[in-house]
């Protein structure tokens, strides 16, 4: 009789152990999926950072080109402005 009680306790303990192990394994698979998603997002974030760095370089280059173009336009305007003043002065002195 004692043998049957001990055997029943062992069987119940094994059933509880199996149920708890299956529960933990189910949670581990969910955690594994979450970890894979996070790793994928981390990889995507790294690619985006590289793209942002490239865009910043492009913007810096465009800004430099725009500044150069503005300086050239200012030089051209200054050159035209001086010619316009001289031609007006010459024509007004002739009258």
Buried (B, 14 or more C-beta within 10 A) or exposed (E): EEEEEEEEEEEEEEEEEEEEEEEEEEEEEEEEEEEEEEEEEEEEEEEEEEEEEEEEEEEEEEEEEEEEEEEEEEEEEEEEEEEEEEEEEEEEEEE
